[in-house]
Amino acid sequence: MPDGQPNRMHPTHDRLAHALRVCAAGAATAVVASLAACSATDAPREAQTPSVRAGAPAPGPAAPPRENLRATLARALRPVLPDGDTRLAVAVLDLDSAYQQITSYGEDATFDTASISKVNILAALLLQAQDEGRELTSPERLHAEEMIRSSDNEAANVLWQAIGRAEGLDAANERLGLSSTQGGISWGLTQTTARDQVKLLRAVFAEGRWAPPAPRGLTRASRASIGNLMDGITDDQDWGVSAARSPGSRWALKNGWLQRNTTDLWVINSVGQVTVHGRRYLVSVLSDGNPTMESGISLVERAARAAVGAASTHARPWPQ
């Protein structure tokens, strides 16, 4: 048909077209009315999950607001917070959560590491060995075992020298994502934050999709080496974050304690993994200004239990 020429219909066709137009208009009016009634009286329905392209990962649920988690942790720690010059910082991560979100209290506060830096020294040593394409030597393995399991200082001194002291530690931490940890004039005076310590624990204990890829991070074999040593510390060092575990469950940790000569006050730190009701949590508790070692241990243990309790209230299962 040429452009501009009117379209002539048979009368029967014309009546049918008219009926269809009336029907369509009525249906449209009904839909509009239905939508108006819904918006006026009903709560909006949950949005449908968007379709996923073949081969693309399924979208997970949106993470809860970080401030909610922080507020819960702060409330849980309120009865624990010390008086006077004692300082406390705490960080926790639910390893079995789909969100993998570190929650912390006092996250910007820095502390002397004392002996918890021995985990960091071993991680740096293993990264260097990975880069060289080798396993640890027999002496290195022996020093590592003594350094972690019994917190032997002489073994730590040897490996601190082996990694290149503070420079070697800082290079390893840049790879591991520890942005607020700075090697000190000695390994025990390395400065760190509670949040960075959980980042280090995650580099050791995370599995599957959350494990840092090699060679940038620790390989599975390197992570297992550190985790197995932390899982087998001597009985006299079973204190700190291990107090937060469920009875009979497994745990892995490293503690640090140091009495400062200038004040006679104690640095008491504890970092590790605990299992509570079948869920795994990474916990770091840092403190200084403690009047005694015993009071510092009590503070750390109460803070660890409070942190795990707070994190458990926000526990979310993996999407099925």
N, C-alpha and C positions, 0 to 999 in steps of 0.2 A: 504494500500500500504506500503511495507517495506521501511524503511529509506534508502535514498541514491538512490532509483530507479527513473529514469527520468519519468516525467508525460507526457504521450503521449495523444494528443488530436486528435479528428476527424478534417479533413481539414476545414469543415464548421465552427466548433467551433474555430479553430485556426484563421480563417479570422475574425470572430466576435470579438474575444479577441483583435486582432490587431486594429480593428476599435475603440473599446472602449478605448484602450490605446491612440490612436491618439486624440480622442475626449477629454479625460481627460487632456492630455498635453496641448491642445489648450485652454481649459477652465482655466487651471492653469495659462497659459501665460497671458490670458485676465485679470484674477484677479490681477496678479502682476502688469501688466501695469496700471490697473485702480487704484491700491493703489499708485503706483508711481506718477501718474498724480495728485491724490488727495493730496498727501503729498507735492507736488511741488507747487500746485496752490491754495489749499483751506486751510482755517483756520481749526484747529482741532475741531471736534464736541464735544459738552458737553458730559461728561461721563454719562452713564445711571445710574439711581439710583439703588443700589444693592437691590436684593430681600431680604425680611425680613422674618425671621422664624415666624411661627404661634405663637402668644402670645407675641412676642418681640416688644418693642416700635419702632415706625417708626423713622428713623434717621432724625434729623433736619438739616437745612442748616448750613454750617460752619459759625462760628462767624467772624465778620469783624475784621481785625487786631486791637489790643488794641491801638496801637500807633495812628491810624487814629482817634479814638474817643478822645484820649487825646489831639491830635493836634487841633481838632475842638474846644474842650473846652478851650484850652489855647488861641486860637485866639478870641473866643467869650469874654473871660475875659480881654483881653488886654486893652480895653478902660476903664475898671472898676478898674483895679489894683491901689491901693492907693500909695501915695508917703510917704516919711519919714519913721517913725518907725511903721506905721500901717501894720499889717500882715493879710493875708487872705488865707483861704483854703476852697475848695468847693468839694463836691462829689454829684453825681446824678446817679439814676438808673431808667430806664424805666420799670415799673412793668408789662406792657403789651407786652413786647418784649420777644421773644423766647430765647434770649441770656442771659438775667439776668446778665448783666455785669456792675459792678460799675465802673464809670469813675470819676477820681478825679484830682484835681489840688492842689499841696502842700500836697500830701497824707501822707508824713512822718512828717509833722509839728504837734506838740502837742500844745494844748490850754487848759486853764482852762475851765471847763464846765459851770460854773455859774449854772443857774437854769435848763438847759437842762438835767442835771444829774437826775432830778426828774423822768423822764421817766424810766431811768435805775434803780432807786431805786424801783419804782413800779414793774418793770419786775422781779427784784430780790425777792421782797416780794411774788409775785405770784408764782414764781418757788418754793420757800420754802413751800408755802401753798400746792402746787401740791404734793410735796414730802411727806407732812404730810397727804395727802388725805383729805383736808378740804377746805372750802371756807373762804374768808376773814371775819373777825369778823365785827360787825357793826361799832366799832370805827376805825378799819383799813380802811373800805370802806369810812367813812367820811373823814379821814385824806387824803386818796388817792384822793378823789374828790377835796378837798381844795388845795392839793399840785399841781395838774395838772391844774385844771380850773382857779384858781385865783393865782397860784404860791405862795401859802402860805408857808413861811419859817418855821414857828413853826410846821406845819404838817409834813414838810420834815424832821425836826430834830427828831420828834417822830419815823418816819418810818426808818430813817437812823440808829437809835439805834436798832430798831426792827430787821433789817436784819443783824446786826452784823457789822455795819459801813463798813470800807474799805474792811475788810476781806470777809464779806458777799457779797459785790458788786463784788469783784474780782472773787469769786467762781461762781457767776451767769454768769459773762462775759466769763469765760472759757467755759461754756456750750453753750453760745450764739455765740461764735466765735469772740468775741471782743478782739483781740490779742494786741491791742495798747492802751488800756484804763486801767488806774491805779487809784484806789481809793486814795483820798487824806486825809489830816488830818481833813478836813471837806468835806461835799458833794460838795460844790461849787468849791473846789480846786482840784477836780478829774481831771486828765489829760486825754485827748482823742484826736482823729484825726477825720477829716471829714469823712474819709472812714469808720471808726468804727461806727460812728453815723448812716450811711446808713445801715450798717449791723444790727444795733439794730432796725432801722425802718423796715427793711425787716423781722425781726423776729416777728414784730407786724402786719404788713400790708400784707405780702405775703399770697397768697391763693393757694389752689390746690397743684400741684406738687412741688411748691417752698416753701410751708409752712414747717417749721422745725417740725419733728415728735415729738409727746409727747411720753414718759415723758422727753426726753432729752431737748426739747425746750418748748416753751409756748403752752398750749393747745388752741383750738379754743376759748373756753370761756375766757381764760386769755387774748388772743390777742384782743378779742372784748371789754373786760373791758378797756384796755389801749386805744384802738382806739376810743371808744365812749367818753372817757374823753378828749382826744386830739381834738376831733371833736366839743367839746362844751366849749372851753375856753371863758373867759369873753371878751367883745367887746373891752376893752381898750388894749388887748394884740393881737389884729388882725393886726399884722405887721410881717415883716420878709419874710419867704419863701411863705407865702400866697399871696404876691404881684405878684407871677409868675402865678397864676391860671387864667383860663379863666373866664370872667365875669359870675356870676351866678352859677359857678360850686362849688362843695364841696371841703373842705380842712380840714386838721387836723394838728395841730402843737404844738410845745412847744418852747418858747423863753427863752433866758437867758441874763442877763445884770448885770454887776458888775464893779464898779469903784474901781480901785486898790489904796490903801492908799499910796503906795510908789511913785506912778507916777501921780496920779489923772487922768490917762487915762482909757478908758473904754474897757471892754470885752463885745462884742455884738455877740450873737450866735442865730441861728434859725434852727430848724430841723422839718421836717414834710412831709406830702403827699399833693400834689396838682394835680388837674385834668386840663389838657389843651387839648382842642379839642377832648375830649372823652378818652384821654390816661392818665394814672395815673403815676406820677413821685414821687420818693422819693428824697428829697433834704436836704443836710446839708450844712450850711454856717457858718464857724467859723472865728472870727476876734478878734484882740486885738490891743492895741495901738491907739484906736480911741480918738481924742481930746474931743469929746462930744458924748453923747448918741445919739443925733439926727443924727450926721454925721455917726455914726456906723450903725444905722438903715438904712439910705440911702444906704450905701455901701452894706449891706447884701441884701437888696431888689434888687438892680441892679445886684448883683452877682447871685442871685437866678433866675432872669429872663434870664440872659445870659446862665446859666447852662441848664435850661430847653430848651431854644432855640437851644443850641448846641446838646442836646440829641435828640431833635425832628428831626434833620437832618439825624440822623442815625436810625430812627424808622423803624423797620421791623415787618411785621405782622407774626402771627403764621402760620406755614405751614398748608395748607388745606389738 
